[in-house]
Each structure stands twice: as structure tokens, then as C-alpha cells.
Amino acid sequence: MIGSTRIEATAPVGRAEAGARFTVRQKAWLLWERIVWIGMEWRSEGKLDYGICKLLIKRHAGEPIVCADGTRIEAGDRIGELHLDNRRMLELSGEVGADRAALKTARLARASLRRIAEAMESDPRLGRVKGLLGTTLLHRGLVHGLGFELRPMPSRRMERWTAAYLQTLLRFLHPAGSLRMRGGKAKLVPMRLIHSRQSLQRSMGGIKPAVS
């Protein structure tokens, strides 16, 4: 997904044909997304795959972020930028249907975050990452129970730009996307997701007891 600090969280709607036979519109979007990812990876310090979640290692740009646990993420600090695998989400919709796909995506996202938490303890590529950042329209559903802090977007301009992008993604990728947009546009407000390194470990049960 284009831009910084995003997690592409749009639950599957409808049911794709078996065998992940995407529509022409969906194929066009996924091709465009693949091209954009090349540029995003080039501008990052690396991409890591953790199941349904992809992580770009980047330097934070913009105003400092003070997390609830006191962690301060300054401009230039390393962060992990979270993205969901939209192709895999479409495949899930085709395999099990919309409702079950949404539930399975939430479970897979939690499993991915657990893998990231474990990797932070052992993978030197994540050794200096201070936190995870993402953006979602579905903060009321998909990310429930994952321990993220929810924050408004840093500016109205960023909020409008992000909302327009994610709403376009919804129209392109999901069979009932346009109808869903008309029926619930007021609810589709992008929110920033934040996990400090420590809050991720606590949320995923990865904090080791201190040795006295």
C-alpha cells in the first residue's frame, strides 16, 4: 500500500470464485499494488513476511509519537510498518466465504503479530525497531483484541488522503465494495495503529519476568 504507516485492513466482502479467480478489477489493482511495493521496498531498509502480515523496516518521519507506556518514537527512529496481504485476503474470501474469511483474517493477524514479537527477541534486523505502526479503516472489527493503541491520523489532510485511498481499495478489491461504501461511509474513518516494542511483547505474552 502506498504511503507510510499503513495496515491494509479491509475485511473480505462477498465470495470470490473457487480457486481465487479474481475479477479484472481485482487483478488490475493487485498488479498496480505489486508495482507500488517495488518502490516501497526500495525506500525501506527491508521487507519481512510474517504470514498474512508484511513488515517494512523504515525510519519514522514526522512528529514524535509518545506511546501509552512512555516509549517515544522520534523522527529517524526505526519502525515496522505493517501491511496485510490483500491477495491472501481475497483468496480466503474465495475459499471460505466472507464472514469466515474476516474471522480467519483476524486470527491470522494475531498469529503474525506473535511471530513478530518472537522475532524481535532473536532477529537482528528488528533489534532497533522501536514499534509497529499501521493504519486501518476497520478499527472496530479486525484489530479488536490485538492490543494496538488507536490514534487519529496526524492531520486532517492525511486523514482525508488515507480515507480516499483505502476506500478506493475497498471498491476495487471487494465485490460489494461500492455498496458498502454508500451504506457505511460514515463509519470508515482511518485510524492509526501503534504498538511500542514493549506493548507488543506484553500483548502477545512475550515479556520475560525480570531476574531479581
C-alpha positions as CSV (number, residue, x, y, z in Angstrom):
1,M,0.0,0.0,0.0
2,I,1.2,3.5,-0.8
3,G,2.4,5.9,1.8
4,S,3.6,5.4,5.3
5,T,2.2,3.7,8.4
6,R,-0.5,1.6,6.9
7,I,-2.1,-1.7,7.6
8,E,-4.4,-2.7,4.8
9,A,-7.3,-3.9,6.9
10,T,-10.5,-4.3,4.8
11,A,-12.4,-7.4,5.6
12,P,-13.4,-9.5,2.6
13,V,-17.0,-8.9,1.3
14,G,-18.9,-11.4,-0.9
15,R,-17.3,-14.6,-2.2
16,A,-14.8,-14.9,-4.9
17,E,-15.0,-17.9,-7.2
18,A,-13.2,-21.0,-6.1
19,G,-9.5,-21.2,-6.9
20,A,-9.1,-17.4,-6.3
21,R,-10.3,-16.4,-9.7
22,F,-10.1,-12.7,-9.3
23,T,-12.1,-10.2,-11.3
24,V,-10.4,-8.0,-13.9
25,R,-10.7,-5.1,-11.5
26,Q,-9.1,-7.0,-8.7
27,K,-6.3,-8.2,-11.0
28,A,-5.6,-4.7,-12.1
29,W,-5.4,-3.5,-8.5
30,L,-3.1,-6.3,-7.4
31,L,-0.8,-5.6,-10.4
32,W,-0.7,-1.9,-9.5
33,E,-0.1,-2.8,-5.9
34,R,2.8,-5.1,-6.8
35,I,4.5,-2.3,-8.8
36,V,4.0,0.2,-5.9
37,W,5.5,-2.3,-3.5
38,I,8.7,-2.4,-5.5
39,G,9.1,1.4,-4.8
40,M,8.1,1.0,-1.2
41,E,10.7,-1.8,-0.6
42,W,13.4,0.3,-2.3
43,R,12.7,3.2,0.1
44,S,12.7,0.9,3.1
45,E,15.5,-0.9,4.9
46,G,13.9,-4.2,4.1
47,K,10.7,-6.3,4.0
48,L,9.9,-9.2,6.2
49,D,7.0,-11.6,5.8
50,Y,5.1,-13.0,8.8
51,G,2.2,-14.9,7.4
52,I,-0.7,-12.6,6.5
53,C,1.3,-9.6,7.7
54,K,4.1,-7.9,5.9
55,L,6.6,-5.6,7.6
56,L,8.6,-2.8,6.1
57,I,11.5,-1.6,8.2
58,K,11.6,2.2,7.9
59,R,12.7,5.4,9.6
60,H,9.9,7.3,11.2
61,A,9.1,10.6,9.6
62,G,7.0,13.3,11.1
63,E,6.2,14.4,14.6
64,P,7.3,12.3,17.6
65,I,4.9,9.7,18.9
66,V,4.6,9.1,22.6
67,C,3.1,5.7,23.3
68,A,0.9,4.9,26.3
69,D,3.8,3.1,28.0
70,G,6.0,6.1,27.7
71,T,8.0,4.9,24.7
72,R,8.9,7.9,22.5
73,I,9.4,7.4,18.8
74,E,11.3,10.2,17.3
75,A,11.9,11.1,13.6
76,G,14.6,8.9,12.4
77,D,13.9,6.0,14.7
78,R,13.3,2.6,13.1
79,I,9.7,1.4,13.0
80,G,8.0,-1.6,11.5
81,E,5.3,-0.5,9.0
82,L,2.5,-3.1,9.0
83,H,0.6,-4.2,5.9
84,L,-1.9,-7.0,5.4
85,D,-1.6,-9.3,2.3
86,N,-4.6,-8.3,0.2
87,R,-4.1,-11.1,-2.2
88,R,-4.2,-13.6,0.6
89,M,-7.4,-12.0,2.0
90,L,-9.1,-12.3,-1.4
91,E,-8.0,-15.9,-1.6
92,L,-9.5,-16.6,1.9
93,S,-12.8,-15.0,0.8
94,G,-12.9,-17.4,-2.1
95,E,-12.0,-20.4,0.0
96,V,-14.3,-20.0,3.0
97,G,-16.7,-17.0,2.2
98,A,-16.8,-13.5,3.6
99,D,-17.9,-14.0,7.2
100,R,-15.5,-16.8,7.9
101,A,-12.7,-15.1,6.0
102,A,-13.0,-12.0,8.2
103,L,-12.7,-14.1,11.4
104,K,-9.8,-16.2,9.9
105,T,-8.0,-13.0,8.9
106,A,-8.2,-11.7,12.5
107,R,-6.8,-15.0,13.8
108,L,-4.0,-15.0,11.2
109,A,-3.2,-11.4,12.0
110,R,-2.8,-12.3,15.7
111,A,-0.6,-15.2,14.7
112,S,1.5,-12.9,12.6
113,L,1.9,-10.4,15.4
114,R,3.0,-13.2,17.7
115,R,5.7,-14.2,15.2
116,I,6.8,-10.6,15.0
117,A,7.0,-10.4,18.8
118,E,9.1,-13.5,18.9
119,A,11.4,-12.2,16.1
120,M,12.0,-9.0,18.0
121,E,13.8,-11.2,20.6
122,S,16.0,-13.0,18.1
123,D,16.2,-11.3,14.7
124,P,18.9,-8.7,14.5
125,R,17.0,-7.0,11.7
126,L,14.4,-6.0,14.3
127,G,16.9,-5.2,17.0
128,R,16.5,-1.5,16.8
129,V,12.8,-1.3,15.8
130,K,11.0,0.8,18.5
131,G,7.5,0.0,17.5
132,L,4.9,-1.1,14.9
133,L,2.7,1.4,13.0
134,G,-0.2,0.9,10.8
135,T,-3.5,2.4,9.5
136,T,-6.9,0.8,9.1
137,L,-10.5,1.6,8.4
138,L,-11.8,-1.4,10.4
139,H,-10.5,-0.5,13.8
140,R,-13.9,-1.6,15.2
141,G,-13.5,-5.1,14.0
142,L,-10.4,-6.6,12.6
143,V,-7.9,-5.2,15.2
144,H,-10.0,-5.8,18.2
145,G,-8.1,-7.8,20.8
146,L,-4.7,-7.2,19.2
147,G,-3.5,-4.7,21.8
148,F,-3.0,-1.7,19.4
149,E,-3.3,1.9,20.6
150,L,-5.8,3.7,18.4
151,R,-5.0,7.3,17.4
152,P,-6.4,9.8,15.0
153,M,-4.4,10.4,11.9
154,P,-1.7,13.1,12.5
155,S,-3.5,15.7,10.3
156,R,-6.8,16.2,8.6
157,R,-5.1,16.2,5.3
158,M,-3.5,12.8,6.0
159,E,-6.9,11.5,7.2
160,R,-8.6,12.6,4.0
161,W,-5.9,11.2,1.8
162,T,-5.7,7.9,3.6
163,A,-9.5,7.5,3.7
164,A,-9.7,8.2,-0.1
165,Y,-7.0,5.6,-0.7
166,L,-8.5,2.9,1.5
167,Q,-12.0,3.5,0.2
168,T,-10.7,3.1,-3.3
169,L,-9.0,-0.1,-2.3
170,L,-12.3,-1.3,-0.9
171,R,-14.2,-0.6,-4.2
172,F,-11.6,-2.4,-6.3
173,L,-10.9,-5.5,-4.2
174,H,-14.3,-6.4,-2.8
175,P,-17.3,-7.4,-4.8
176,A,-19.8,-5.3,-2.8
177,G,-17.3,-2.6,-2.1
178,S,-19.2,0.3,-3.7
179,L,-22.5,-0.7,-2.0
180,R,-20.7,-1.0,1.3
181,M,-19.2,2.5,0.8
182,R,-22.6,4.0,0.2
183,G,-24.1,2.2,3.2
184,G,-21.5,2.9,5.8
185,K,-19.2,5.6,4.7
186,A,-19.5,7.5,8.0
187,K,-18.0,4.5,9.8
188,L,-15.0,4.2,7.5
189,V,-12.7,6.6,9.3
190,P,-9.0,5.7,9.2
191,M,-7.2,5.4,12.5
192,R,-3.6,5.0,13.3
193,L,-2.5,1.8,15.0
194,I,0.5,1.8,17.3
195,H,2.4,-0.9,19.2
196,S,5.6,0.0,21.1
197,R,8.1,-2.8,21.3
198,Q,7.2,-3.4,24.9
199,S,3.4,-3.3,24.4
200,L,3.6,-5.8,21.6
201,Q,5.6,-8.2,23.8
202,R,3.0,-7.7,26.6
203,S,0.0,-8.1,24.3
204,M,1.5,-11.3,22.8
205,G,2.6,-12.7,26.2
206,G,6.3,-12.4,25.3
207,I,7.6,-10.3,28.2
208,K,10.0,-12.4,30.3
209,P,9.9,-12.0,34.0
210,A,12.7,-9.8,35.4
211,V,15.5,-11.6,37.2
212,S,15.9,-10.2,40.7
